[in-house]
Amino acid sequence: MNDWIERDETRVWHGFTQMATFALNEPVIVERAEGRELIDTEGRRYLDAISSLWVTTLGHHLPELDAALTAQLGRVAHTTLLGNGNRAVVELSEALARVVPVADPHFLFASDGASAVEQALKCAVQYWRNIGLEEKSGFLALQGAYHGDTIGALSLGDGFHNEHFDLLRFPVLRARGYASPGWAEEACSLVAANAGRLAAVVIEPLVQAAGGIWIAHPEDVRMLAESCRENRVLLVCDEVATGFGRTGSLFASRRCGIQPDLLVLGKGITGGYLPMSATVASGRVYTAFMGDDLGPRTFYHGHSYGGNALAAAVALRHLELLAEWNVLANVEARSEELRQLLDERITPLAQVVDVRLCGLLGGVELKSHVDARAVCAEAVRNGVLLRSLGQVVPLVPPLTITSEELERIVSVLEQAIAVVSENGSHA
Ligand SMILES: *Cc1c(COP(=O)(O)O)cnc(C)c1O
């Protein structure tokens, strides 16, 4: 066995990974990267077709982002945002304010998507308390939702064996998700019937990503947003996966024509470089927290590394590059090409149930008898890094992916499905 894999499994505990079989699954131990390719400790190259679990937008080891990071290192790496500020964070917040789909936005920074979701939940509950409606403390979330792995986020979430934590999870009102036709009508009726006790509805606008890449009609999402507004229930849009161009517009909320009261950002915010997330509150929500110094209206919440200056500097440069490089146009054009390639070569396969794609967030659902993990392992052996999600093979390439690279991903996937089915039929 490769020495690095052995050293890794001896001491590292990998998330969402059964460590008893870690080494058997031929993990890739990355040493460095160039653009959209990862290079392992043996010098083998892999096209990063999952964008390092959906965080990488422009690519790895980019001179422009490296420069932004080292320039900030020459000033200061981190200072606290509790009671004091940092220039890099001010500049980033101003730049984000110009583009986020939130009215009069205010930014509360954290380090992971899940912590930004927690912040949104606490903001929503305290918002209603601050205006004297403390009975509005519940949440509505959707089937197939994924909002992260902390306890509050797990409470909203559905699946991934979260039943282990049922004693810790708070109950939520559950409506059907994007996989079920008619989901929006049902969610709207639940909102209307429970408005008096709901603090907020929490959704992943447009695409339920980790739940299996399920795509909603933008009008359905807009209908739910409208129902929230009419019934005085806050709308929280978790754009941790869909934000920063992944679906073809900078934010999926924009594509749905909605403005959430609270927006959650993460993953792509630094282009995949550094851990940073943010909860974006509308002016209306933010204003309800104004009050006396040290008083009860204050939001008593803050993470040690929230608003890290290195992450902020990279996030700011990343936002500029998205525009300078016209990345959204590439997402649109490549998404069209990917759709054609999938239609021609993957959808017709007997092993495939369904192919779903929105921007460069896609998934190929395989029939239950096909070993999706083995398909991904075969793709990895052929130099394309994929990781299955149940029976779905997510296709989430960097937003700067080229036509040739898409062609390579689809060819390798097609071949991997064939090889695995062949092996399976001999078993
Ligand atoms: C990944 C994800 C999260 C959790 O983000 P972490 O940074 O992994 O904590 C939350 N919401 C959605 C929609 C996600 O895709």
Ligand as a Chemical Component Dictionary entry (heavy atoms), coordinates in Angstrom:
data_LIG
# 
_chem_comp.id                   LIG 
_chem_comp.type                 NON-POLYMER 
_chem_comp.pdbx_formal_charge   0 
_chem_comp.three_letter_code    LIG 
# 
loop_
_chem_comp_atom.comp_id 
_chem_comp_atom.atom_id 
_chem_comp_atom.alt_atom_id 
_chem_comp_atom.type_symbol 
_chem_comp_atom.charge 
_chem_comp_atom.model_Cartn_x 
_chem_comp_atom.model_Cartn_y 
_chem_comp_atom.model_Cartn_z 
_chem_comp_atom.pdbx_ordinal 
LIG C1 C1 C 0 -22.382 22.039 1.921 1  
LIG C2 C2 C 0 -23.642 22.673 2.347 2  
LIG C3 C3 C 0 -23.812 23.174 3.652 3  
LIG C4 C4 C 0 -22.785 22.977 4.741 4  
LIG O1 O1 O 0 -21.624 23.699 4.513 5  
LIG P1 P1 P 0 -20.295 23.283 5.322 6  
LIG O2 O2 O 0 -19.306 24.317 4.922 7  
LIG O3 O3 O 0 -19.936 21.913 4.818 8  
LIG O4 O4 O 0 -20.626 23.289 6.763 9  
LIG C5 C5 C 0 -24.978 23.843 3.956 10 
LIG N1 N1 N 0 -25.935 24.011 3.026 11 
LIG C6 C6 C 0 -25.822 23.534 1.781 12 
LIG C7 C7 C 0 -26.918 23.799 0.808 13 
LIG C8 C8 C 0 -24.682 22.842 1.397 14 
LIG O5 O5 O 0 -24.581 22.344 0.157 15 
# 
loop_
_chem_comp_bond.comp_id 
_chem_comp_bond.atom_id_1 
_chem_comp_bond.atom_id_2 
_chem_comp_bond.value_order 
_chem_comp_bond.pdbx_ordinal 
LIG C1 C2 SING 1  
LIG C2 C3 SING 2  
LIG C2 C8 DOUB 3  
LIG C3 C4 SING 4  
LIG C3 C5 DOUB 5  
LIG C4 O1 SING 6  
LIG O1 P1 SING 7  
LIG P1 O2 DOUB 8  
LIG P1 O3 SING 9  
LIG P1 O4 SING 10 
LIG C5 N1 SING 11 
LIG N1 C6 DOUB 12 
LIG C6 C7 SING 13 
LIG C6 C8 SING 14 
LIG C8 O5 SING 15 
# 
